[in-house]
Amino acid sequence: MPTILQQDGFKIRIFVDDHEPPHVHARNDKALVVINLAVAEGQVPSIRTVKHASAELQRSALRVVTEHNGLLLKHWRQIHG
């Protein structure tokens, strides 16, 4: 599972043997937030799964993924086709 991005205490990763829809795993020391990437014009990333993340941490992870959605989607497609 390569780490694609590190920001605001989160490591943003994509599993190489993962499944659709395109998504990333945002993890810090204590929390995990799985976020679906925006894949079409007008879509925005959305939180899919949360483990041990406060509302503040969820917002922070979502903000990071939203800021870098294009880069993350590019990596998803390189890994998964």
PyMOL Python script that loads the backbone (N, CA, C, O; Angstrom):
from pymol import cmd

cmd.read_pdbstr("""\
ATOM      1  N   MET A   1       0.846  -1.158   0.000  1.00  0.00           N
ATOM      2  CA  MET A   1       0.000   0.000   0.000  1.00  0.00           C
ATOM      3  C   MET A   1       0.898   1.230   0.000  1.00  0.00           C
ATOM      4  O   MET A   1       1.448   1.597   1.038  1.00  0.00           O
ATOM      5  N   PRO A   2       1.049   1.862  -1.147  1.00  0.00           N
ATOM      6  CA  PRO A   2       1.921   3.040  -1.204  1.00  0.00           C
ATOM      7  C   PRO A   2       1.284   4.265  -0.541  1.00  0.00           C
ATOM      8  O   PRO A   2       0.084   4.510  -0.664  1.00  0.00           O
ATOM      9  N   THR A   3       2.119   5.016   0.158  1.00  0.00           N
ATOM     10  CA  THR A   3       1.697   6.310   0.680  1.00  0.00           C
ATOM     11  C   THR A   3       1.864   7.312  -0.451  1.00  0.00           C
ATOM     12  O   THR A   3       2.969   7.513  -0.955  1.00  0.00           O
ATOM     13  N   ILE A   4       0.769   7.937  -0.844  1.00  0.00           N
ATOM     14  CA  ILE A   4       0.780   8.884  -1.956  1.00  0.00           C
ATOM     15  C   ILE A   4       1.064  10.290  -1.470  1.00  0.00           C
ATOM     16  O   ILE A   4       1.674  11.089  -2.182  1.00  0.00           O
ATOM     17  N   LEU A   5       0.621  10.595  -0.258  1.00  0.00           N
ATOM     18  CA  LEU A   5       0.696  11.964   0.244  1.00  0.00           C
ATOM     19  C   LEU A   5       0.741  11.938   1.759  1.00  0.00           C
ATOM     20  O   LEU A   5       0.093  11.099   2.385  1.00  0.00           O
ATOM     21  N   GLN A   6       1.505  12.856   2.360  1.00  0.00           N
ATOM     22  CA  GLN A   6       1.490  13.070   3.796  1.00  0.00           C
ATOM     23  C   GLN A   6       1.215  14.538   4.033  1.00  0.00           C
ATOM     24  O   GLN A   6       1.923  15.408   3.525  1.00  0.00           O
ATOM     25  N   GLN A   7       0.169  14.808   4.820  1.00  0.00           N
ATOM     26  CA  GLN A   7      -0.173  16.204   5.114  1.00  0.00           C
ATOM     27  C   GLN A   7      -1.024  16.253   6.374  1.00  0.00           C
ATOM     28  O   GLN A   7      -1.869  15.386   6.598  1.00  0.00           O
ATOM     29  N   ASP A   8      -0.797  17.265   7.187  1.00  0.00           N
ATOM     30  CA  ASP A   8      -1.581  17.516   8.404  1.00  0.00           C
ATOM     31  C   ASP A   8      -1.679  16.282   9.301  1.00  0.00           C
ATOM     32  O   ASP A   8      -2.713  16.039   9.923  1.00  0.00           O
ATOM     33  N   GLY A   9      -0.607  15.514   9.362  1.00  0.00           N
ATOM     34  CA  GLY A   9      -0.570  14.343  10.223  1.00  0.00           C
ATOM     35  C   GLY A   9      -1.186  13.091   9.621  1.00  0.00           C
ATOM     36  O   GLY A   9      -1.187  12.036  10.256  1.00  0.00           O
ATOM     37  N   PHE A  10      -1.704  13.192   8.418  1.00  0.00           N
ATOM     38  CA  PHE A  10      -2.313  12.037   7.750  1.00  0.00           C
ATOM     39  C   PHE A  10      -1.369  11.471   6.700  1.00  0.00           C
ATOM     40  O   PHE A  10      -0.670  12.210   6.006  1.00  0.00           O
ATOM     41  N   LYS A  11      -1.361  10.158   6.598  1.00  0.00           N
ATOM     42  CA  LYS A  11      -0.747   9.465   5.473  1.00  0.00           C
ATOM     43  C   LYS A  11      -1.901   9.023   4.590  1.00  0.00           C
ATOM     44  O   LYS A  11      -2.792   8.301   5.038  1.00  0.00           O
ATOM     45  N   ILE A  12      -1.885   9.453   3.346  1.00  0.00           N
ATOM     46  CA  ILE A  12      -2.940   9.120   2.401  1.00  0.00           C
ATOM     47  C   ILE A  12      -2.428   7.973   1.540  1.00  0.00           C
ATOM     48  O   ILE A  12      -1.433   8.110   0.827  1.00  0.00           O
ATOM     49  N   ARG A  13      -3.128   6.834   1.617  1.00  0.00           N
ATOM     50  CA  ARG A  13      -2.643   5.620   0.956  1.00  0.00           C
ATOM     51  C   ARG A  13      -3.699   5.027   0.033  1.00  0.00           C
ATOM     52  O   ARG A  13      -4.898   5.257   0.188  1.00  0.00           O
ATOM     53  N   ILE A  14      -3.207   4.254  -0.934  1.00  0.00           N
ATOM     54  CA  ILE A  14      -4.061   3.487  -1.839  1.00  0.00           C
ATOM     55  C   ILE A  14      -3.565   2.049  -1.800  1.00  0.00           C
ATOM     56  O   ILE A  14      -2.389   1.779  -2.044  1.00  0.00           O
ATOM     57  N   PHE A  15      -4.473   1.128  -1.490  1.00  0.00           N
ATOM     58  CA  PHE A  15      -4.115  -0.291  -1.504  1.00  0.00           C
ATOM     59  C   PHE A  15      -3.996  -0.760  -2.957  1.00  0.00           C
ATOM     60  O   PHE A  15      -4.844  -0.429  -3.786  1.00  0.00           O
ATOM     61  N   VAL A  16      -2.957  -1.521  -3.262  1.00  0.00           N
ATOM     62  CA  VAL A  16      -2.778  -1.990  -4.637  1.00  0.00           C
ATOM     63  C   VAL A  16      -3.755  -3.103  -4.999  1.00  0.00           C
ATOM     64  O   VAL A  16      -4.011  -3.330  -6.181  1.00  0.00           O
ATOM     65  N   ASP A  17      -4.298  -3.791  -4.023  1.00  0.00           N
ATOM     66  CA  ASP A  17      -5.246  -4.876  -4.304  1.00  0.00           C
ATOM     67  C   ASP A  17      -6.663  -4.486  -3.864  1.00  0.00           C
ATOM     68  O   ASP A  17      -7.442  -5.338  -3.435  1.00  0.00           O
ATOM     69  N   ASP A  18      -6.984  -3.209  -3.971  1.00  0.00           N
ATOM     70  CA  ASP A  18      -8.272  -2.701  -3.502  1.00  0.00           C
ATOM     71  C   ASP A  18      -9.338  -2.788  -4.583  1.00  0.00           C
ATOM     72  O   ASP A  18      -9.099  -3.379  -5.636  1.00  0.00           O
ATOM     73  N   HIS A  19     -10.469  -2.230  -4.348  1.00  0.00           N
ATOM     74  CA  HIS A  19     -11.670  -2.375  -5.175  1.00  0.00           C
ATOM     75  C   HIS A  19     -12.266  -1.017  -5.502  1.00  0.00           C
ATOM     76  O   HIS A  19     -11.910  -0.009  -4.893  1.00  0.00           O
ATOM     77  N   GLU A  20     -13.165  -0.998  -6.456  1.00  0.00           N
ATOM     78  CA  GLU A  20     -13.927   0.197  -6.795  1.00  0.00           C
ATOM     79  C   GLU A  20     -14.910   0.494  -5.667  1.00  0.00           C
ATOM     80  O   GLU A  20     -15.236  -0.412  -4.901  1.00  0.00           O
ATOM     81  N   PRO A  21     -15.379   1.695  -5.540  1.00  0.00           N
ATOM     82  CA  PRO A  21     -15.028   2.888  -6.301  1.00  0.00           C
ATOM     83  C   PRO A  21     -13.663   3.422  -5.860  1.00  0.00           C
ATOM     84  O   PRO A  21     -13.159   3.055  -4.799  1.00  0.00           O
ATOM     85  N   PRO A  22     -13.077   4.285  -6.677  1.00  0.00           N
ATOM     86  CA  PRO A  22     -11.787   4.874  -6.317  1.00  0.00           C
ATOM     87  C   PRO A  22     -11.870   5.572  -4.955  1.00  0.00           C
ATOM     88  O   PRO A  22     -12.747   6.404  -4.722  1.00  0.00           O
ATOM     89  N   HIS A  23     -10.951   5.222  -4.074  1.00  0.00           N
ATOM     90  CA  HIS A  23     -10.943   5.789  -2.734  1.00  0.00           C
ATOM     91  C   HIS A  23      -9.538   5.730  -2.155  1.00  0.00           C
ATOM     92  O   HIS A  23      -8.659   5.045  -2.678  1.00  0.00           O
ATOM     93  N   VAL A  24      -9.347   6.461  -1.066  1.00  0.00           N
ATOM     94  CA  VAL A  24      -8.068   6.476  -0.359  1.00  0.00           C
ATOM     95  C   VAL A  24      -8.313   6.207   1.119  1.00  0.00           C
ATOM     96  O   VAL A  24      -9.425   6.353   1.628  1.00  0.00           O
ATOM     97  N   HIS A  25      -7.235   5.808   1.791  1.00  0.00           N
ATOM     98  CA  HIS A  25      -7.251   5.561   3.225  1.00  0.00           C
ATOM     99  C   HIS A  25      -6.400   6.650   3.866  1.00  0.00           C
ATOM    100  O   HIS A  25      -5.188   6.702   3.654  1.00  0.00           O
ATOM    101  N   ALA A  26      -7.036   7.519   4.649  1.00  0.00           N
ATOM    102  CA  ALA A  26      -6.331   8.595   5.350  1.00  0.00           C
ATOM    103  C   ALA A  26      -6.153   8.153   6.798  1.00  0.00           C
ATOM    104  O   ALA A  26      -7.126   7.998   7.534  1.00  0.00           O
ATOM    105  N   ARG A  27      -4.907   7.954   7.195  1.00  0.00           N
ATOM    106  CA  ARG A  27      -4.630   7.420   8.533  1.00  0.00           C
ATOM    107  C   ARG A  27      -3.648   8.334   9.259  1.00  0.00           C
ATOM    108  O   ARG A  27      -2.669   8.816   8.689  1.00  0.00           O
ATOM    109  N   ASN A  28      -3.950   8.555  10.543  1.00  0.00           N
ATOM    110  CA  ASN A  28      -2.949   9.181  11.405  1.00  0.00           C
ATOM    111  C   ASN A  28      -2.640   8.186  12.519  1.00  0.00           C
ATOM    112  O   ASN A  28      -2.954   7.003  12.383  1.00  0.00           O
ATOM    113  N   ASP A  29      -2.039   8.629  13.604  1.00  0.00           N
ATOM    114  CA  ASP A  29      -1.626   7.703  14.662  1.00  0.00           C
ATOM    115  C   ASP A  29      -2.789   6.932  15.274  1.00  0.00           C
ATOM    116  O   ASP A  29      -2.610   5.797  15.716  1.00  0.00           O
ATOM    117  N   LYS A  30      -3.981   7.533  15.306  1.00  0.00           N
ATOM    118  CA  LYS A  30      -5.096   6.921  16.019  1.00  0.00           C
ATOM    119  C   LYS A  30      -6.328   6.678  15.171  1.00  0.00           C
ATOM    120  O   LYS A  30      -7.191   5.897  15.571  1.00  0.00           O
ATOM    121  N   ALA A  31      -6.443   7.305  14.034  1.00  0.00           N
ATOM    122  CA  ALA A  31      -7.702   7.302  13.291  1.00  0.00           C
ATOM    123  C   ALA A  31      -7.510   6.856  11.849  1.00  0.00           C
ATOM    124  O   ALA A  31      -6.421   6.930  11.280  1.00  0.00           O
ATOM    125  N   LEU A  32      -8.620   6.390  11.284  1.00  0.00           N
ATOM    126  CA  LEU A  32      -8.672   6.028   9.867  1.00  0.00           C
ATOM    127  C   LEU A  32      -9.950   6.617   9.274  1.00  0.00           C
ATOM    128  O   LEU A  32     -11.036   6.476   9.837  1.00  0.00           O
ATOM    129  N   VAL A  33      -9.800   7.271   8.141  1.00  0.00           N
ATOM    130  CA  VAL A  33     -10.943   7.787   7.400  1.00  0.00           C
ATOM    131  C   VAL A  33     -10.777   7.324   5.956  1.00  0.00           C
ATOM    132  O   VAL A  33      -9.793   7.672   5.301  1.00  0.00           O
ATOM    133  N   VAL A  34     -11.727   6.547   5.461  1.00  0.00           N
ATOM    134  CA  VAL A  34     -11.710   6.104   4.073  1.00  0.00           C
ATOM    135  C   VAL A  34     -12.600   7.067   3.287  1.00  0.00           C
ATOM    136  O   VAL A  34     -13.755   7.301   3.644  1.00  0.00           O
ATOM    137  N   ILE A  35     -12.040   7.619   2.213  1.00  0.00           N
ATOM    138  CA  ILE A  35     -12.722   8.672   1.467  1.00  0.00           C
ATOM    139  C   ILE A  35     -12.814   8.295   0.002  1.00  0.00           C
ATOM    140  O   ILE A  35     -11.805   8.001  -0.640  1.00  0.00           O
ATOM    141  N   ASN A  36     -14.032   8.307  -0.524  1.00  0.00           N
ATOM    142  CA  ASN A  36     -14.247   8.096  -1.958  1.00  0.00           C
ATOM    143  C   ASN A  36     -13.801   9.337  -2.704  1.00  0.00           C
ATOM    144  O   ASN A  36     -14.117  10.459  -2.307  1.00  0.00           O
ATOM    145  N   LEU A  37     -13.063   9.134  -3.788  1.00  0.00           N
ATOM    146  CA  LEU A  37     -12.588  10.252  -4.595  1.00  0.00           C
ATOM    147  C   LEU A  37     -13.688  10.731  -5.541  1.00  0.00           C
ATOM    148  O   LEU A  37     -14.564   9.964  -5.941  1.00  0.00           O
ATOM    149  N   ALA A  38     -13.621  12.008  -5.884  1.00  0.00           N
ATOM    150  CA  ALA A  38     -14.509  12.551  -6.903  1.00  0.00           C
ATOM    151  C   ALA A  38     -13.973  12.098  -8.256  1.00  0.00           C
ATOM    152  O   ALA A  38     -12.799  12.309  -8.559  1.00  0.00           O
ATOM    153  N   VAL A  39     -14.830  11.472  -9.076  1.00  0.00           N
ATOM    154  CA  VAL A  39     -14.375  10.935 -10.354  1.00  0.00           C
ATOM    155  C   VAL A  39     -15.015  11.631 -11.549  1.00  0.00           C
ATOM    156  O   VAL A  39     -14.565  11.444 -12.680  1.00  0.00           O
ATOM    157  N   ALA A  40     -16.046  12.424 -11.323  1.00  0.00           N
ATOM    158  CA  ALA A  40     -16.732  13.111 -12.419  1.00  0.00           C
ATOM    159  C   ALA A  40     -16.850  14.594 -12.093  1.00  0.00           C
ATOM    160  O   ALA A  40     -16.822  14.993 -10.929  1.00  0.00           O
ATOM    161  N   GLU A  41     -16.982  15.392 -13.128  1.00  0.00           N
ATOM    162  CA  GLU A  41     -17.164  16.838 -12.975  1.00  0.00           C
ATOM    163  C   GLU A  41     -18.348  17.103 -12.059  1.00  0.00           C
ATOM    164  O   GLU A  41     -19.418  16.518 -12.230  1.00  0.00           O
ATOM    165  N   GLY A  42     -18.156  17.975 -11.096  1.00  0.00           N
ATOM    166  CA  GLY A  42     -19.223  18.335 -10.182  1.00  0.00           C
ATOM    167  C   GLY A  42     -19.306  17.475  -8.931  1.00  0.00           C
ATOM    168  O   GLY A  42     -20.007  17.835  -7.985  1.00  0.00           O
ATOM    169  N   GLN A  43     -18.612  16.356  -8.907  1.00  0.00           N
ATOM    170  CA  GLN A  43     -18.589  15.519  -7.709  1.00  0.00           C
ATOM    171  C   GLN A  43     -17.583  16.074  -6.711  1.00  0.00           C
ATOM    172  O   GLN A  43     -16.668  16.814  -7.071  1.00  0.00           O
ATOM    173  N   VAL A  44     -17.771  15.706  -5.466  1.00  0.00           N
ATOM    174  CA  VAL A  44     -16.806  16.037  -4.419  1.00  0.00           C
ATOM    175  C   VAL A  44     -16.466  14.749  -3.666  1.00  0.00           C
ATOM    176  O   VAL A  44     -17.291  13.838  -3.608  1.00  0.00           O
ATOM    177  N   PRO A  45     -15.273  14.661  -3.092  1.00  0.00           N
ATOM    178  CA  PRO A  45     -14.935  13.487  -2.301  1.00  0.00           C
ATOM    179  C   PRO A  45     -15.918  13.335  -1.137  1.00  0.00           C
ATOM    180  O   PRO A  45     -16.462  14.321  -0.640  1.00  0.00           O
ATOM    181  N   SER A  46     -16.138  12.088  -0.711  1.00  0.00           N
ATOM    182  CA  SER A  46     -17.071  11.843   0.382  1.00  0.00           C
ATOM    183  C   SER A  46     -16.514  10.765   1.319  1.00  0.00           C
ATOM    184  O   SER A  46     -15.862   9.815   0.886  1.00  0.00           O
ATOM    185  N   ILE A  47     -16.787  10.939   2.584  1.00  0.00           N
ATOM    186  CA  ILE A  47     -16.326   9.985   3.597  1.00  0.00           C
ATOM    187  C   ILE A  47     -17.154   8.716   3.505  1.00  0.00           C
ATOM    188  O   ILE A  47     -18.382   8.761   3.449  1.00  0.00           O
ATOM    189  N   ARG A  48     -16.466   7.588   3.491  1.00  0.00           N
ATOM    190  CA  ARG A  48     -17.126   6.291   3.414  1.00  0.00           C
ATOM    191  C   ARG A  48     -17.066   5.525   4.732  1.00  0.00           C
ATOM    192  O   ARG A  48     -18.068   4.954   5.163  1.00  0.00           O
ATOM    193  N   THR A  49     -15.908   5.509   5.368  1.00  0.00           N
ATOM    194  CA  THR A  49     -15.712   4.745   6.596  1.00  0.00           C
ATOM    195  C   THR A  49     -14.899   5.577   7.581  1.00  0.00           C
ATOM    196  O   THR A  49     -13.978   6.294   7.191  1.00  0.00           O
ATOM    197  N   VAL A  50     -15.247   5.475   8.849  1.00  0.00           N
ATOM    198  CA  VAL A  50     -14.521   6.191   9.901  1.00  0.00           C
ATOM    199  C   VAL A  50     -14.234   5.225  11.042  1.00  0.00           C
ATOM    200  O   VAL A  50     -15.112   4.485  11.485  1.00  0.00           O
ATOM    201  N   LYS A  51     -12.994   5.244  11.507  1.00  0.00           N
ATOM    202  CA  LYS A  51     -12.625   4.470  12.694  1.00  0.00           C
ATOM    203  C   LYS A  51     -11.807   5.370  13.618  1.00  0.00           C
ATOM    204  O   LYS A  51     -10.709   5.805  13.270  1.00  0.00           O
ATOM    205  N   HIS A  52     -12.350   5.635  14.778  1.00  0.00           N
ATOM    206  CA  HIS A  52     -11.659   6.376  15.843  1.00  0.00           C
ATOM    207  C   HIS A  52     -11.310   7.811  15.449  1.00  0.00           C
ATOM    208  O   HIS A  52     -10.322   8.352  15.946  1.00  0.00           O
ATOM    209  N   ALA A  53     -12.080   8.434  14.583  1.00  0.00           N
ATOM    210  CA  ALA A  53     -11.799   9.805  14.147  1.00  0.00           C
ATOM    211  C   ALA A  53     -12.905  10.730  14.626  1.00  0.00           C
ATOM    212  O   ALA A  53     -14.086  10.493  14.372  1.00  0.00           O
ATOM    213  N   SER A  54     -12.510  11.775  15.314  1.00  0.00           N
ATOM    214  CA  SER A  54     -13.463  12.799  15.734  1.00  0.00           C
ATOM    215  C   SER A  54     -13.988  13.530  14.495  1.00  0.00           C
ATOM    216  O   SER A  54     -13.444  13.389  13.399  1.00  0.00           O
ATOM    217  N   ALA A  55     -15.030  14.294  14.684  1.00  0.00           N
ATOM    218  CA  ALA A  55     -15.577  15.091  13.576  1.00  0.00           C
ATOM    219  C   ALA A  55     -14.512  16.039  13.020  1.00  0.00           C
ATOM    220  O   ALA A  55     -14.441  16.260  11.811  1.00  0.00           O
ATOM    221  N   GLU A  56     -13.694  16.591  13.901  1.00  0.00           N
ATOM    222  CA  GLU A  56     -12.630  17.502  13.461  1.00  0.00           C
ATOM    223  C   GLU A  56     -11.605  16.769  12.590  1.00  0.00           C
ATOM    224  O   GLU A  56     -11.190  17.290  11.554  1.00  0.00           O
ATOM    225  N   LEU A  57     -11.200  15.576  12.999  1.00  0.00           N
ATOM    226  CA  LEU A  57     -10.249  14.794  12.205  1.00  0.00           C
ATOM    227  C   LEU A  57     -10.858  14.383  10.870  1.00  0.00           C
ATOM    228  O   LEU A  57     -10.164  14.371   9.853  1.00  0.00           O
ATOM    229  N   GLN A  58     -12.130  14.050  10.860  1.00  0.00           N
ATOM    230  CA  GLN A  58     -12.807  13.704   9.611  1.00  0.00           C
ATOM    231  C   GLN A  58     -12.785  14.882   8.651  1.00  0.00           C
ATOM    232  O   GLN A  58     -12.482  14.721   7.469  1.00  0.00           O
ATOM    233  N   ARG A  59     -13.105  16.063   9.159  1.00  0.00           N
ATOM    234  CA  ARG A  59     -13.086  17.265   8.301  1.00  0.00           C
ATOM    235  C   ARG A  59     -11.683  17.536   7.771  1.00  0.00           C
ATOM    236  O   ARG A  59     -11.512  17.902   6.608  1.00  0.00           O
ATOM    237  N   SER A  60     -10.689  17.356   8.621  1.00  0.00           N
ATOM    238  CA  SER A  60      -9.302  17.598   8.215  1.00  0.00           C
ATOM    239  C   SER A  60      -8.883  16.625   7.114  1.00  0.00           C
ATOM    240  O   SER A  60      -8.285  17.035   6.119  1.00  0.00           O
ATOM    241  N   ALA A  61      -9.193  15.344   7.286  1.00  0.00           N
ATOM    242  CA  ALA A  61      -8.850  14.347   6.268  1.00  0.00           C
ATOM    243  C   ALA A  61      -9.578  14.648   4.962  1.00  0.00           C
ATOM    244  O   ALA A  61      -8.984  14.569   3.886  1.00  0.00           O
ATOM    245  N   LEU A  62     -10.851  14.991   5.050  1.00  0.00           N
ATOM    246  CA  LEU A  62     -11.630  15.297   3.853  1.00  0.00           C
ATOM    247  C   LEU A  62     -11.080  16.528   3.138  1.00  0.00           C
ATOM    248  O   LEU A  62     -11.055  16.572   1.908  1.00  0.00           O
ATOM    249  N   ARG A  63     -10.641  17.520   3.897  1.00  0.00           N
ATOM    250  CA  ARG A  63     -10.059  18.732   3.297  1.00  0.00           C
ATOM    251  C   ARG A  63      -8.787  18.399   2.524  1.00  0.00           C
ATOM    252  O   ARG A  63      -8.595  18.869   1.402  1.00  0.00           O
ATOM    253  N   VAL A  64      -7.914  17.583   3.130  1.00  0.00           N
ATOM    254  CA  VAL A  64      -6.664  17.192   2.464  1.00  0.00           C
ATOM    255  C   VAL A  64      -6.969  16.437   1.172  1.00  0.00           C
ATOM    256  O   VAL A  64      -6.379  16.727   0.131  1.00  0.00           O
ATOM    257  N   VAL A  65      -7.876  15.481   1.233  1.00  0.00           N
ATOM    258  CA  VAL A  65      -8.206  14.695   0.045  1.00  0.00           C
ATOM    259  C   VAL A  65      -8.858  15.575  -1.022  1.00  0.00           C
ATOM    260  O   VAL A  65      -8.567  15.429  -2.209  1.00  0.00           O
ATOM    261  N   THR A  66      -9.724  16.473  -0.611  1.00  0.00           N
ATOM    262  CA  THR A  66     -10.375  17.377  -1.570  1.00  0.00           C
ATOM    263  C   THR A  66      -9.337  18.243  -2.278  1.00  0.00           C
ATOM    264  O   THR A  66      -9.411  18.435  -3.491  1.00  0.00           O
ATOM    265  N   GLU A  67      -8.371  18.766  -1.522  1.00  0.00           N
ATOM    266  CA  GLU A  67      -7.317  19.611  -2.101  1.00  0.00           C
ATOM    267  C   GLU A  67      -6.490  18.866  -3.143  1.00  0.00           C
ATOM    268  O   GLU A  67      -6.003  19.470  -4.098  1.00  0.00           O
ATOM    269  N   HIS A  68      -6.329  17.561  -2.964  1.00  0.00           N
ATOM    270  CA  HIS A  68      -5.438  16.775  -3.819  1.00  0.00           C
ATOM    271  C   HIS A  68      -6.176  15.692  -4.599  1.00  0.00           C
ATOM    272  O   HIS A  68      -5.560  14.722  -5.041  1.00  0.00           O
ATOM    273  N   ASN A  69      -7.472  15.845  -4.770  1.00  0.00           N
ATOM    274  CA  ASN A  69      -8.282  14.819  -5.433  1.00  0.00           C
ATOM    275  C   ASN A  69      -7.712  14.441  -6.802  1.00  0.00           C
ATOM    276  O   ASN A  69      -7.618  13.256  -7.122  1.00  0.00           O
ATOM    277  N   GLY A  70      -7.338  15.418  -7.598  1.00  0.00           N
ATOM    278  CA  GLY A  70      -6.814  15.135  -8.943  1.00  0.00           C
ATOM    279  C   GLY A  70      -5.575  14.252  -8.902  1.00  0.00           C
ATOM    280  O   GLY A  70      -5.482  13.276  -9.646  1.00  0.00           O
ATOM    281  N   LEU A  71      -4.636  14.586  -8.047  1.00  0.00           N
ATOM    282  CA  LEU A  71      -3.409  13.798  -7.890  1.00  0.00           C
ATOM    283  C   LEU A  71      -3.735  12.390  -7.401  1.00  0.00           C
ATOM    284  O   LEU A  71      -3.199  11.410  -7.917  1.00  0.00           O
ATOM    285  N   LEU A  72      -4.607  12.293  -6.413  1.00  0.00           N
ATOM    286  CA  LEU A  72      -4.948  10.989  -5.851  1.00  0.00           C
ATOM    287  C   LEU A  72      -5.681  10.122  -6.863  1.00  0.00           C
ATOM    288  O   LEU A  72      -5.431   8.919  -6.947  1.00  0.00           O
ATOM    289  N   LEU A  73      -6.579  10.718  -7.629  1.00  0.00           N
ATOM    290  CA  LEU A  73      -7.294   9.968  -8.658  1.00  0.00           C
ATOM    291  C   LEU A  73      -6.330   9.496  -9.747  1.00  0.00           C
ATOM    292  O   LEU A  73      -6.466   8.388 -10.264  1.00  0.00           O
ATOM    293  N   LYS A  74      -5.371  10.328 -10.087  1.00  0.00           N
ATOM    294  CA  LYS A  74      -4.353   9.934 -11.071  1.00  0.00           C
ATOM    295  C   LYS A  74      -3.598   8.699 -10.578  1.00  0.00           C
ATOM    296  O   LYS A  74      -3.383   7.760 -11.344  1.00  0.00           O
ATOM    297  N   HIS A  75      -3.199   8.694  -9.319  1.00  0.00           N
ATOM    298  CA  HIS A  75      -2.497   7.543  -8.753  1.00  0.00           C
ATOM    299  C   HIS A  75      -3.396   6.313  -8.687  1.00  0.00           C
ATOM    300  O   HIS A  75      -2.954   5.203  -8.985  1.00  0.00           O
ATOM    301  N   TRP A  76      -4.662   6.507  -8.296  1.00  0.00           N
ATOM    302  CA  TRP A  76      -5.615   5.377  -8.275  1.00  0.00           C
ATOM    303  C   TRP A  76      -5.664   4.721  -9.650  1.00  0.00           C
ATOM    304  O   TRP A  76      -5.591   3.498  -9.769  1.00  0.00           O
ATOM    305  N   ARG A  77      -5.788   5.546 -10.681  1.00  0.00           N
ATOM    306  CA  ARG A  77      -5.907   5.009 -12.045  1.00  0.00           C
ATOM    307  C   ARG A  77      -4.612   4.356 -12.518  1.00  0.00           C
ATOM    308  O   ARG A  77      -4.656   3.375 -13.262  1.00  0.00           O
ATOM    309  N   GLN A  78      -3.471   4.878 -12.104  1.00  0.00           N
ATOM    310  CA  GLN A  78      -2.200   4.233 -12.457  1.00  0.00           C
ATOM    311  C   GLN A  78      -2.083   2.865 -11.798  1.00  0.00           C
ATOM    312  O   GLN A  78      -1.550   1.932 -12.399  1.00  0.00           O
ATOM    313  N   ILE A  79      -2.570   2.738 -10.584  1.00  0.00           N
ATOM    314  CA  ILE A  79      -2.487   1.491  -9.855  1.00  0.00           C
ATOM    315  C   ILE A  79      -3.534   0.490 -10.320  1.00  0.00           C
ATOM    316  O   ILE A  79      -3.243  -0.695 -10.476  1.00  0.00           O
ATOM    317  N   HIS A  80      -4.764   0.974 -10.541  1.00  0.00           N
ATOM    318  CA  HIS A  80      -5.898   0.082 -10.810  1.00  0.00           C
ATOM    319  C   HIS A  80      -6.383   0.085 -12.255  1.00  0.00           C
ATOM    320  O   HIS A  80      -7.270  -0.689 -12.614  1.00  0.00           O
ATOM    321  N   GLY A  81      -5.812   0.941 -13.074  1.00  0.00           N
ATOM    322  CA  GLY A  81      -6.208   0.971 -14.487  1.00  0.00           C
ATOM    323  C   GLY A  81      -7.439   1.761 -14.800  1.00  0.00           C
ATOM    324  O   GLY A  81      -7.844   1.840 -15.959  1.00  0.00           O
TER     325      GLY A  81
END
""", "prot")
cmd.dss("prot")
cmd.show_as("cartoon", "prot")
cmd.util.cbc("prot")
cmd.orient("prot")
